[in-house]
């Protein structure tokens, strides 16, 4: 084997190889057959041994220092091992001796050990006793600082020690009884503290928003809003997996959520979770009622110096908003409590109370909380909405309205005479004594609500009679409906109603549908009925003396103050203003209670229908003149379609539309010649209708000018009213068919509909309504507008019929061929002037200037046409008669000029026509040939005929010759025209 190979071999392997080598040599030597072979083997072995020895010498020489050091170290170690062996042997001998000695004194040692254990136990017990004695003081300090978790742990551990380790200490008997009592009372303190955190803390967050509180803790409110809920983080975002710990160096109430968790954990340590849950559940309704009582008292104290009787419902709104704010806080705190209770129940270590796990059935849930909240709010609403007093006399409101297309002429048809009703001779309602007495009583009862409330309900809510912030009234629902509906939707979302409607929503729906709507309908009907009843009575009794007449007229027309408030410059009927006021209240109710917009619109339509019928009845009473209900001429013409259509096409009528916001189109503007032609056509129509028979107008006119003032008042009132209702109808939007069907199918599920309604009405002042009802409303508005226009047309025609009434007898009955020159105008002309002046006085006060101008405009042309057309009825005339006719025309012209404030040139034209009678007919014909015609062929013909009738000496042949000559000359003149 080579040296290099030997260096790489491990010692164990090397020894094994050496042994094997020696064994191989022995086997070789013992098995060799001859000596020679053994000698060879021996020589080889010796050679190898020599090499090995040489190698060993070399290695020793190379590692002499190391070998020397190893040898020295080995000697030292060997000596130390020998010394250690000697010491161990000595220790064994000593231990053996100690064992022998201890065995001899074993009883004495045991006694000493037992005495030491007893002494240590007594020291520990004394320390525990000292600690137990300090427990009451420590407990008081912890409870004072509201460190309930440490306090509970302290008292529970103390009682456990007194009942176990220290059970036999008689000196601690009184302390034990005290601590057990305090432990039993501690859970009540914890439950009370829980209620305080839930209810008492809820009363402060939003009080700074109450009326009369100019400043408030804004920083605190901002902090509460930033936290998310009502000062408490939402329970869903809380982490309940962490162990509840209490920091003795901080105020536990700074974090309400953690404080509630500490209280619940403390109750668990006291084994009082079921009792706590039951106690919290029992206290819900009384505590909610207490919140209402405290908030009511606070509002009364805050607003005692500025209580406004006209705005009492605002105080109720403030009360509810603050109550809702606090109730949300209460509900949120209950969520926190319940989450902690569930944490205790579902904890991983399955902790048990009194050996029995806490069951889910032992707890309450949020449905119980919201149910109690709904019950308390319902009790409160029953008081303030006066449900007990109004439900006894419920008035059902009309639920639908289907107004067919109405023909305006149907209201002018002949009606059966109504039976006269017995009327009271006099009343004392408007006397000074009655007014002053009623005012005093009303003022004294402004806030005296003591006898108006149910004592049982007040006691159930914890309220007193003097804690009501406003008087009970069904109309209080208008101020609180929207926030109430929003709160109800919160409740329904929180409890996830199975049927979609909460009990509070059912109460509100029942109240509005079965009480409020009926009460509103009854109030509106009563108010309008009283106004329209007096109106009809006045119309049906026009025959009064002057004093009674003026009294009734003033009573049925609003005063100047009301006119100024309404922004009108002409009198309006009190009944119309009353109806408008009531409808305005209904329109406001549509905004206040948007879920019931259709019902209120139905009331509006029914009210409009009744008032429309009343107005038509009153109109018929005015325009009829005998028991057969025959109408005056102007009324029959006003409803005649042809005449009405023609009058509405005249420029004077179209110009009235400009004042109503409509622009007059350029093609509707007529020239002066066209206006004159249209006026001539109007005069011809009236003349042809009123002079076709030989008889005169008898009773076919309105002889009482106060009736004309009434018609003018009716016109102005209904026009003003129809414009307001038109603006209202234009502001409404129809609901789509799908939405309408959905709404009709879900009348009882108003909360689900409110969100959609709010979204649809965001761009409109009023919520969407039924398309059918909206169409009925617009038809009714058109009926009022048509009646207003008919009244104006009637006045326009009535003034003209009066002209016929007084002027037709001027030609038919008066003598114009008398021998004496009568210096006065005809008596009928004087009567006409007086009549026109009377009508001017009443109409000028009742009509707007443009309408007044429309009534009397072109009246001079009509008078001139009547008198010129009346020449055919004169038997004969002389110079005295011509002067008399000219005086008639001049008198009328002066009167009309004073009325219209413009010179009536048409009457000059008529006077010149009669002055042609001074001239010989031949000269007149010559004048036509030279200067042209100024009148129609028919007018010249009647002039020639009257001249011949006035001169009996003239023969019929001369008349024929002049007529033929007139015809030849007239139709050859440039300005000649034939009026055939």
PyMOL commands that set and color helices and strands:
alter all, ss='L'
color gray80, all
select helices_A, chain A and resi 3-7+11-31+35-62+64-104+106-144+148-163+170-198+200-203+207-209+218-227+235-237+252-254+256-269+273-302+309-345+360-362+366-384+387-393+408-412+432-444+455-461+465-467+474-495+503-540+546-556+560-566+574-592+594-623+633-639+641-649+651-660+666-668+672-690+705-730+737-745+750-763+771-812+827-846+849-856+859-873+879-900+905-918+921-931+937-950+956-970
alter helices_A, ss='H'
color red, helices_A
deselect
rebuild
show_as cartoon
